[in-house]
Amino acid sequence: MRFHVLGIGPLGSLVAHHLRRAIPPTHSITLLYNKPRTARHAPQSFHIQTGGSLTASSGFLHETFETSDNKDLGTAAQSNESIDSLFVTTRAPSTLHTIRKLYPRLSPNSTIVLVQNGLGVYEELIQNVFRNPQERPHFIFASSTHAMFFPSSSALFGGRSTLLHPEVGHVEFAIVPDLYGRNFEAGFLDENVHASERRARLSDITTPEDPQFERYQSLRNTVAALLLAEPLNAHWKSLATVQLALRRKLVVQSVIHPLTAIMGCRNGDVFSSENAVRIAARLCREASDVYGAQIREETKAWLAASDSDMGGLLGIARLPRALDAQSLTRECLRISQTSQGAVSNMLSALRAGKRTEIDYLNGYLVKLGKTYDVPMPANATIYNLVRMRSALPIDQIL
């Protein structure tokens, strides 16, 4: 089986490292780069420092999916081989372009794991690349709470291939429902098993005896690889559970990332002032309100489609406690401290003159507000401030 990792930043490096250490060498792991120069200078191994322990991994393949006219940059491997499993950890704004480049190598039997910041990437992909559901690969949504970053001082930590992993979190993932009705979550609903013992099962994806085994083989193997990579603390959850985690994470990033980008500070310094805490509380209140409206409307649509009796469904549209404004604000404060030494992706992007993920964070929330008629003035202001900040080359001037 051929595994590919797209986006070799901190998260992609962590995923690739632990996959390589967990699965047999007969299964290749290829790191994908956008340019030959990047691939040529890529590290041949990773070192992850977690607490007092340092682990290493090697044996990766390297490929590039972009060509260069400059012959002096050297050559990097390019391939037309099919991709069985693709872990996407790249920045959200570049995903659509990249998947278009890789499209000829993907098939309905492939699996794509989206481990990214922001929401809306999946919708972009199915609207612009995989329009035909029957030609669409399997998709897995994943949410990571690991905190890791490359140190700024390469002299102390042996170069960019060494990653600091100060906060060991977990990965929650779920499989997007099957076009043909196969229930990947049957294990969660098995009444023959006590509720406390119910688990998702690989056999609900496929078994070697399955006539459609080839269709679902990469999906099963991808899930198995995630579960084997124990240091990732990967947990297979229901889609509803992962959607909740993704919504919560989006709000945290919609607070910390733009505020640190605007102020030019590290994550741990952003809430040094009560003014920042008040702004965070306002952003979280708006996000909570729009999520509540979305959940209510989705429930109404489901009830209308199923013609269900409202009497037995009281409370189904309630906002989960994890998405109330106070809970979201507390989570923002907590994450800023657990990642206090890190520079946010948005601030890094601004300093590098790259497009930020603001459209997939506050921009996504503002769009939800328009859809469900919920005012989002604070998020709209933050969105416009980051867009304005991106247009001003003040880093170069100063």
Secondary structure, DSSP 4 states (H G I P E B T S, - for coil): -EEEEE--SHHHHHHHHHHHHHS-TTSEEEEEESSHHHHHT--SEEEEEETTEEEEEE--EEEESS--S-GGG----------SEEEE-S-HHHHHHHHHHHGGG--TT-EEEE--SSS-HHHHHHHHT--SGGGPPEEEEEEE--EEE--S-HHHHTSTTEEEEEE---EEEEEPPPTT---TTGGGG-TTS-GGG----GGGT--TT-TTHHHHHHHHHHHHHHHH-GGG-EEE--HHHHHHHHHHHHHHHHHHHHHHHHHT--GGGTTSSHHHHHHHHHHHHHHHHHHHHHHHHHHHHHHHHHT--GGGGTTTTPPPGGGSHHHHHHHHHHHHHHTTTPPPHHHHHHHTTPPPSGGGTHHHHHHHHHHHT---HHHHHHHHHHHHHHH--HHHH-
